[in-house]
């Protein structure tokens, strides 16, 4: 049995002054940390919480894709908190910026919700929201799955990368400690200012910029960064297009 040392107290001490009532929970196994927080939100439990799952049996990614996780080999957690953002566009990009900057300079961002290392997927982001009751705020659930140890590539559309390729001593607990408090600050900044302040930071790590890309709707072209609302700019045969649909996926085009 793998015993993981989670820095729950250190995370709480760093985050609670920013989020009154904040708690940290660690569960040995659950279907999905995002699903659990969404279930809680639907029955009115919308307190700020960081829910860590040592193992997920039904982890989810964007567009319904699965996310495999095993205790110790990956970091899977969801951060739930009320947010009253005026414009939610670009939130996943801002989250990606925060996580990449917290972990390593070599990590790149693949629009709209992945962290990449050398064109391989290191982490994925899944954001969901629910009503938080009275007021303009919604309850935002930010789920992150990060490969800590190398994993097989079988059955994956994108080859996997692992944090230990960059930091051989990394473990799930230390990665979470590096991510958590800056992520909360990022979400609070996004709530007040939107994506625009994060645009340049995203561009600096953009894994698709100036590369040929193919979209899942059949569109092809060259990626040219993102707008101040977080839309992907693609120069196609029909001209420049701003891609914002959450139902469209994009990949580097194969030669």
C-alpha positions as CSV (number, residue, x, y, z in Angstrom):
1,X,0.0,0.0,0.0
2,X,1.3,3.4,-1.0
3,X,1.3,6.0,1.7
4,X,1.3,9.6,0.5
5,X,2.3,12.4,2.7
6,X,-0.1,15.3,1.9
7,X,0.8,18.8,3.1
8,X,-2.8,19.6,4.0
9,X,-1.9,21.8,7.0
10,X,0.6,23.9,5.0
11,X,-1.9,24.4,2.2
12,X,-4.6,25.4,4.6
13,X,-2.3,27.9,6.3
14,X,-1.4,29.5,3.0
15,X,-5.0,29.6,1.5
16,X,-7.4,30.1,4.4
17,X,-6.4,33.8,4.8
18,X,-7.4,34.3,1.2
19,X,-10.6,32.1,1.4
20,X,-12.4,32.3,4.7
21,X,-13.8,28.9,5.7
22,X,-11.5,27.0,3.3
23,X,-10.8,23.3,4.1
24,X,-8.6,20.6,2.6
25,X,-10.0,17.0,2.2
26,X,-8.0,13.9,1.1
27,X,-10.0,10.8,0.1
28,X,-8.2,7.5,-0.6
29,X,-10.7,6.7,-3.5
30,X,-13.6,8.3,-5.3
31,X,-15.2,8.2,-8.7
32,X,-14.3,11.8,-9.6
33,X,-13.3,14.7,-7.4
34,X,-15.1,17.1,-9.8
35,X,-18.3,14.9,-9.7
36,X,-18.2,14.9,-5.9
37,X,-18.0,18.7,-5.6
38,X,-20.7,19.1,-8.2
39,X,-22.9,16.7,-6.2
40,X,-22.3,18.8,-3.1
41,X,-23.1,22.0,-4.9
42,X,-26.4,20.7,-6.1
43,X,-27.5,20.2,-2.5
44,X,-26.3,23.7,-1.5
45,X,-22.8,22.8,-0.2
46,X,-20.8,25.6,-1.8
47,X,-18.0,26.2,0.7
48,X,-14.4,26.7,-0.5
49,X,-12.7,23.3,-0.5
50,X,-9.7,21.5,-2.0
51,X,-10.7,17.9,-2.5
52,X,-7.8,15.5,-3.3
53,X,-8.4,12.0,-4.6
54,X,-5.6,9.5,-4.2
55,X,-7.3,7.3,-6.7
56,X,-10.2,8.1,-9.1
57,X,-12.3,5.3,-10.5
58,X,-14.1,7.4,-13.0
59,X,-12.0,10.5,-13.6
60,X,-13.2,12.8,-16.3
61,X,-11.6,15.2,-18.8
62,X,-12.9,17.7,-21.3
63,X,-15.4,16.4,-23.9
64,X,-16.2,13.4,-21.7
65,X,-12.7,11.9,-22.0
66,X,-11.6,9.6,-19.2
67,X,-8.6,10.4,-16.9
68,X,-6.8,7.4,-15.4
69,X,-5.2,7.9,-12.0
70,X,-3.3,5.7,-9.6
71,X,-2.2,6.4,-6.0
72,X,1.2,8.0,-6.0
73,X,1.6,8.1,-9.8
74,X,-0.6,11.1,-10.4
75,X,-2.1,14.1,-8.7
76,X,-5.9,14.5,-9.0
77,X,-7.8,17.2,-7.2
78,X,-10.6,19.6,-7.5
79,X,-10.8,23.1,-6.0
80,X,-14.3,24.4,-5.4
81,X,-15.1,28.0,-4.5
82,X,-17.7,30.7,-5.3
83,X,-16.7,33.1,-8.1
84,X,-18.5,36.1,-9.3
85,X,-16.6,36.5,-12.6
86,X,-18.0,39.1,-15.0
87,X,-16.7,37.1,-18.0
88,X,-15.8,33.4,-17.7
89,X,-14.1,33.2,-21.1
90,X,-10.5,32.1,-20.8
91,X,-10.7,30.7,-17.3
92,X,-9.1,27.3,-18.2
93,X,-6.2,29.2,-19.9
94,X,-5.6,31.3,-16.7
95,X,-5.6,28.1,-14.6
96,X,-3.1,26.5,-17.0
97,X,-0.9,29.6,-16.8
98,X,-0.9,29.4,-13.0
99,X,-0.1,25.6,-12.8
100,X,2.6,25.8,-15.4
101,X,4.3,28.7,-13.7
102,X,4.2,26.9,-10.4
103,X,5.8,23.7,-11.7
104,X,8.5,24.3,-14.3
105,X,9.7,26.8,-17.0
106,X,9.7,24.1,-19.7
107,X,6.0,23.3,-19.4
108,X,3.9,24.6,-22.3
109,X,0.2,25.2,-22.6
110,X,-2.0,23.6,-25.3
111,X,-5.3,25.5,-25.9
112,X,-7.7,25.3,-24.2
113,X,-6.9,23.1,-21.1
114,X,-3.8,21.0,-21.2
115,X,-0.2,21.3,-19.9
116,X,2.3,19.8,-22.3
117,X,5.9,18.8,-22.2
118,X,7.6,18.3,-25.6
119,X,4.2,17.8,-27.3
120,X,3.1,15.2,-24.7
121,X,0.3,15.7,-22.2
122,X,1.4,16.3,-18.7
123,X,-1.8,17.5,-17.2
124,X,-5.4,18.3,-18.0
125,X,-7.9,20.8,-16.6
126,X,-11.7,20.4,-16.3
127,X,-13.8,23.3,-15.2
128,X,-17.5,23.0,-14.2
129,X,-19.9,25.5,-12.5
130,X,-23.1,25.3,-10.5
131,X,-25.4,27.8,-8.9
132,X,-24.1,28.9,-5.6
133,X,-27.5,30.3,-4.3
134,X,-28.1,34.0,-3.8
135,X,-26.0,36.6,-5.5
136,X,-24.1,36.8,-8.8
137,X,-21.5,34.2,-7.9
138,X,-21.4,30.7,-9.3
139,X,-19.7,27.7,-7.6
140,X,-16.6,27.0,-9.7
141,X,-15.1,23.5,-9.6
142,X,-11.6,23.4,-11.1
143,X,-10.3,19.9,-11.6
144,X,-6.7,19.1,-12.4
145,X,-5.1,15.7,-13.3
146,X,-1.3,15.7,-13.4
147,X,0.9,12.8,-14.3
148,X,3.6,12.6,-11.6
149,X,5.2,9.3,-12.6
150,X,5.6,7.9,-16.2
151,X,2.7,6.0,-17.5
152,X,1.9,3.7,-20.5
153,X,0.7,5.4,-23.7
154,X,-1.6,2.7,-24.7
155,X,-5.1,3.9,-25.4
156,X,-4.2,7.6,-25.2
157,X,-4.7,10.0,-28.1
158,X,-1.7,12.1,-27.0
159,X,1.5,10.5,-25.5
160,X,1.8,11.2,-21.8
161,X,4.6,13.1,-20.0
162,X,5.4,13.0,-16.3
163,X,6.5,15.6,-13.8
164,X,9.4,13.4,-12.7
165,X,11.0,13.9,-16.1
166,X,11.6,17.5,-15.0
167,X,12.0,16.9,-11.3
168,X,13.0,13.3,-10.4
169,X,12.2,13.9,-6.7
170,X,8.7,15.2,-7.4
171,X,5.7,13.6,-5.7
172,X,2.0,14.3,-5.6
173,X,2.1,16.1,-2.3
174,X,4.9,18.5,-3.2
175,X,3.3,19.3,-6.5
176,X,0.0,20.1,-4.8
177,X,1.8,22.4,-2.4
178,X,3.4,24.3,-5.2
179,X,0.1,24.6,-7.2
180,X,-2.6,25.3,-4.6
181,X,-2.0,28.8,-3.2
182,X,-1.0,30.5,-6.5
183,X,-4.0,28.9,-8.1
184,X,-6.4,30.5,-5.6
185,X,-4.7,33.9,-6.2
186,X,-5.1,33.4,-9.9
187,X,-8.8,32.6,-9.6
188,X,-9.3,35.7,-7.5
189,X,-7.5,37.9,-10.0
190,X,-9.5,36.3,-12.8
191,X,-12.7,37.1,-10.9
192,X,-11.9,40.8,-10.9
193,X,-10.0,41.3,-14.2
194,X,-10.9,38.4,-16.5
195,X,-8.4,36.7,-18.8
196,X,-6.8,39.8,-20.3
197,X,-4.0,40.1,-17.7
198,X,-3.1,36.5,-18.4
199,X,-2.9,36.7,-22.2
200,X,0.8,37.5,-22.4
201,X,1.7,34.9,-19.9
202,X,-0.2,32.3,-21.9
203,X,1.4,33.4,-25.2
204,X,4.8,32.9,-23.6
205,X,4.0,29.2,-23.1
206,X,1.7,28.6,-26.1
207,X,2.5,25.2,-27.5
208,X,0.5,25.7,-30.7
209,X,1.6,29.3,-31.7
210,X,2.7,29.6,-35.4
211,X,2.2,25.8,-36.0
212,X,-0.1,24.1,-38.4
213,X,-3.2,22.8,-36.6
214,X,-6.2,20.7,-37.4
215,X,-9.5,21.2,-35.6
216,X,-12.0,18.4,-34.8
217,X,-14.6,20.1,-37.1
218,X,-12.3,19.6,-40.1
219,X,-10.8,23.1,-40.2
220,X,-7.1,23.4,-40.8
221,X,-4.8,26.4,-40.6
222,X,-2.0,28.0,-38.6
223,X,-2.4,29.0,-34.9
224,X,-1.6,32.6,-34.1
225,X,-2.0,32.8,-30.3
226,X,-5.1,33.8,-28.4
227,X,-7.3,36.9,-28.0
228,X,-7.7,38.8,-24.8
229,X,-10.9,36.7,-24.3
230,X,-9.0,33.5,-24.6
231,X,-10.2,32.4,-28.1
232,X,-7.7,30.6,-30.3
233,X,-6.7,32.5,-33.4
234,X,-6.3,30.3,-36.5
235,X,-5.5,31.6,-39.9
236,X,-7.4,29.4,-42.3
237,X,-8.1,29.4,-46.1
238,X,-11.1,31.5,-45.3
239,X,-9.1,34.0,-43.2
240,X,-8.5,34.5,-39.5
241,X,-10.9,32.7,-37.2
242,X,-11.3,33.0,-33.5
243,X,-12.2,29.6,-32.0
244,X,-14.0,29.7,-28.7
245,X,-16.3,26.7,-28.8
246,X,-15.8,24.2,-26.0
247,X,-17.0,21.5,-28.3
248,X,-14.0,21.9,-30.7
249,X,-10.6,20.2,-30.0
250,X,-7.4,21.2,-31.8
251,X,-4.2,19.3,-32.5
252,X,-0.9,20.1,-34.2
253,X,-1.3,19.0,-37.9
254,X,0.6,15.9,-39.0
255,X,2.9,16.4,-42.0
